[in-house]
Amino acid sequence: MTFEFDRDTEVRAAGSGRYDAELAPGWVVGGGVNGGYLLAVLGRAVAAELASAVPDKGHTDPFSLSAHFTSASVAGPAYVETRLVRSGGRFSTVAATLLQEVDGTPVPRIAAHATFGNLDRAHDARSDLEAAAIGLALQPPTLPPPEECVESRDAPPEFKKIAPLLDRFGTRFDPASAGWAVGEPSRRGLIQGWFRLADDRPLDAMALLLVVDALPPVTFDLGLPGWAPTLELTAHVRAKPAPGWAIVRHQTRTVAGGLFEEDCEVWDAEGRLVAQSRQLALQPRG
Amino acid sequence: MTFEFDRDTEVRAAGSGRYDAELAPGWVVGGGVNGGYLLAVLGRAVAAELASAVPDKGHTDPFSLSAHFTSASVAGPAYVETRLVRSGGRFSTVAATLLQEVDGTPVPRIAAHATFGNLDRAHDARSDLEAAAIGLALQPPTLPPPEECVESRDAPPEFKKIAPLLDRFGTRFDPASAGWAVGEPSRRGLIQGWFRLADDRPLDAMALLLVVDALPPVTFDLGLPGWAPTLELTAHVRAKPAPGWAIVRHQTRTVAGGLFEEDCEVWDAEGRLVAQSRQLALQPRG
């Protein structure tokens, strides 16, 4: 069986660091394509380029991917231009731009840099012991069990028509921060819940690039529905996730000048922080 | 009078999007050059390129700058290669790489993307009213007055010899999180204090790129002194700062796998959040 995520983020080498992709309509939301899905396409192109350019280093895992969104993507053909910036012993950095042809002209959708390494090697015994001694590990929020949470796929059909993306996820929202779904936002700027992919594809480091942008914009919880275009999003993958339900939290702390930051944390089923991201996005115009 | 910051971050157009710079020895710390200073050099090159490429747009201010650090810079000649990725009505995005020649070979130090716009226009009356109605604005910590705080320039001379950087800043550390300076770290992973430049140069949007990386690594407060090399740092400038003392807070919440994230917030003298950053850095080896 091929999972949706693997099928839809596939890239094909086209020579000179170029990788072709097909942005699948299932990841569309409103007037664009989900940003996390696009990050995963970029991530797979970077991984392919590193496997080709520095095959012996084993730099297979994203540690940091920072993406500047320059125009809205649409479903259909796309390609990623990659260029190895520098490769060291522990990390390699690649410049990667996602483009789509519009009337025969290449239009950059996302300009990114990615630093990859090897997450298995990062977690050597010594550093984990040191971290345990320091005792600093951000803890997940306490949520009601998944069966008592609000399932995203239960959204009304007219909503799912503009957001087919909802069918890709098995998100269960914490009822305490899901009031926006029935017109009663908590106005705390917080959305959190359990996360898994709808077809139960296990999460891995690459899929975490998707997970950090998989919830609705946190502005929904501020009574500001509508699309919140991302200017920039940086994701850090901190560890490979254990199997099972993940917990995802999105939060904003400052809305000003028409912009807001959205911080995201992802914990795996064992309560370990596995990814963080922050994005700067445009406040919806209501 | 020319302030140190302006003199030392100056760039000179060298054609085809290249800008030459001279990394000044005053910003050296340990085996490298301060990251925030390098971000400011990158920022000035991006601003110069935008002034040249799209002069009518007025995209003079950094909104987001994300930087992947690929090797340690040294004092001396350097240059920034810039390339306009995309320019829209509100924002322009530029790719910018800082390089230094080593034995005649260009070595990339930092690979970055920057999205610039106009902060004065961002703060239109409507969006500020909306934000006020929402009531979300991260508040600064309460600190003792500057005169009761620990001045960074009071460090012992042998320490300042390896960190001439200390003389650039007028940082006053909150005594509650400055115990690391006398071997008694609080072990909370938090360093905060008042900030100004030593020569009292007023802070502006470009200088905030420096401020987000102007405190010692937060690992000092975890009993892990030593250099903490940055893998990636993204800064968001949220508003132009009012004159006077700024407040800066650095904090980490998760140390794992030999890496930690360091979040930074900067507030201006009126208590407004003016910049945020997050970096992923390597845990010092002690």
Chai-1 contact restraints between the chains, C-beta under 6 A:
chainA,res_idxA,chainB,res_idxB,connection_type,confidence,min_distance_angstrom,max_distance_angstrom,comment,restraint_id
A,S64,B,L231,contact,1.0,0.0,6.0,A-B,restraint_1
A,S64,B,E232,contact,1.0,0.0,6.0,A-B,restraint_2
A,S64,B,L280,contact,1.0,0.0,6.0,A-B,restraint_3
A,S66,B,S66,contact,1.0,0.0,6.0,A-B,restraint_4
A,S66,B,T234,contact,1.0,0.0,6.0,A-B,restraint_5
A,H68,B,T93,contact,1.0,0.0,6.0,A-B,restraint_6
A,H68,B,H113,contact,1.0,0.0,6.0,A-B,restraint_7
A,H68,B,T115,contact,1.0,0.0,6.0,A-B,restraint_8
A,T70,B,V85,contact,1.0,0.0,6.0,A-B,restraint_9
A,T70,B,R86,contact,1.0,0.0,6.0,A-B,restraint_10
A,T70,B,T93,contact,1.0,0.0,6.0,A-B,restraint_11
A,V85,B,T70,contact,1.0,0.0,6.0,A-B,restraint_12
A,V85,B,P108,contact,1.0,0.0,6.0,A-B,restraint_13
A,V85,B,A111,contact,1.0,0.0,6.0,A-B,restraint_14
A,R86,B,T70,contact,1.0,0.0,6.0,A-B,restraint_15
A,R86,B,P108,contact,1.0,0.0,6.0,A-B,restraint_16
A,T93,B,H68,contact,1.0,0.0,6.0,A-B,restraint_17
A,T93,B,T70,contact,1.0,0.0,6.0,A-B,restraint_18
A,T93,B,A111,contact,1.0,0.0,6.0,A-B,restraint_19
A,P108,B,V85,contact,1.0,0.0,6.0,A-B,restraint_20
A,P108,B,R86,contact,1.0,0.0,6.0,A-B,restraint_21
A,A111,B,V85,contact,1.0,0.0,6.0,A-B,restraint_22
A,A111,B,T93,contact,1.0,0.0,6.0,A-B,restraint_23
A,A111,B,H113,contact,1.0,0.0,6.0,A-B,restraint_24
A,H113,B,H68,contact,1.0,0.0,6.0,A-B,restraint_25
A,H113,B,A111,contact,1.0,0.0,6.0,A-B,restraint_26
A,T115,B,H68,contact,1.0,0.0,6.0,A-B,restraint_27
A,T115,B,L231,contact,1.0,0.0,6.0,A-B,restraint_28
A,T115,B,E232,contact,1.0,0.0,6.0,A-B,restraint_29
A,A122,B,G257,contact,1.0,0.0,6.0,A-B,restraint_30
A,A122,B,G258,contact,1.0,0.0,6.0,A-B,restraint_31
A,H123,B,G257,contact,1.0,0.0,6.0,A-B,restraint_32
A,S127,B,G257,contact,1.0,0.0,6.0,A-B,restraint_33
A,S127,B,G258,contact,1.0,0.0,6.0,A-B,restraint_34
A,A131,B,V255,contact,1.0,0.0,6.0,A-B,restraint_35
A,A131,B,A256,contact,1.0,0.0,6.0,A-B,restraint_36
A,I134,B,L222,contact,1.0,0.0,6.0,A-B,restraint_37
A,I134,B,V255,contact,1.0,0.0,6.0,A-B,restraint_38
A,L136,B,G189,contact,1.0,0.0,6.0,A-B,restraint_39
A,L136,B,V255,contact,1.0,0.0,6.0,A-B,restraint_40
A,A137,B,T254,contact,1.0,0.0,6.0,A-B,restraint_41
A,L138,B,R253,contact,1.0,0.0,6.0,A-B,restraint_42
A,L138,B,T254,contact,1.0,0.0,6.0,A-B,restraint_43
A,G189,B,L136,contact,1.0,0.0,6.0,A-B,restraint_44
A,L222,B,I134,contact,1.0,0.0,6.0,A-B,restraint_45
A,L231,B,S64,contact,1.0,0.0,6.0,A-B,restraint_46
A,L231,B,T115,contact,1.0,0.0,6.0,A-B,restraint_47
A,E232,B,S64,contact,1.0,0.0,6.0,A-B,restraint_48
A,E232,B,T115,contact,1.0,0.0,6.0,A-B,restraint_49
A,T234,B,S66,contact,1.0,0.0,6.0,A-B,restraint_50
A,T234,B,T234,contact,1.0,0.0,6.0,A-B,restraint_51
A,H236,B,L280,contact,1.0,0.0,6.0,A-B,restraint_52
A,R238,B,A256,contact,1.0,0.0,6.0,A-B,restraint_53
A,R253,B,L138,contact,1.0,0.0,6.0,A-B,restraint_54
A,T254,B,A137,contact,1.0,0.0,6.0,A-B,restraint_55
A,T254,B,L138,contact,1.0,0.0,6.0,A-B,restraint_56
A,T254,B,L273,contact,1.0,0.0,6.0,A-B,restraint_57
A,V255,B,A131,contact,1.0,0.0,6.0,A-B,restraint_58
A,V255,B,I134,contact,1.0,0.0,6.0,A-B,restraint_59
A,V255,B,L136,contact,1.0,0.0,6.0,A-B,restraint_60
A,A256,B,A131,contact,1.0,0.0,6.0,A-B,restraint_61
A,A256,B,R238,contact,1.0,0.0,6.0,A-B,restraint_62
A,G257,B,A122,contact,1.0,0.0,6.0,A-B,restraint_63
A,G257,B,H123,contact,1.0,0.0,6.0,A-B,restraint_64
A,G257,B,S127,contact,1.0,0.0,6.0,A-B,restraint_65
A,G258,B,A122,contact,1.0,0.0,6.0,A-B,restraint_66
A,G258,B,S127,contact,1.0,0.0,6.0,A-B,restraint_67
A,L273,B,T254,contact,1.0,0.0,6.0,A-B,restraint_68
A,R278,B,R278,contact,1.0,0.0,6.0,A-B,restraint_69
A,L280,B,S64,contact,1.0,0.0,6.0,A-B,restraint_70
A,L280,B,H236,contact,1.0,0.0,6.0,A-B,restraint_71
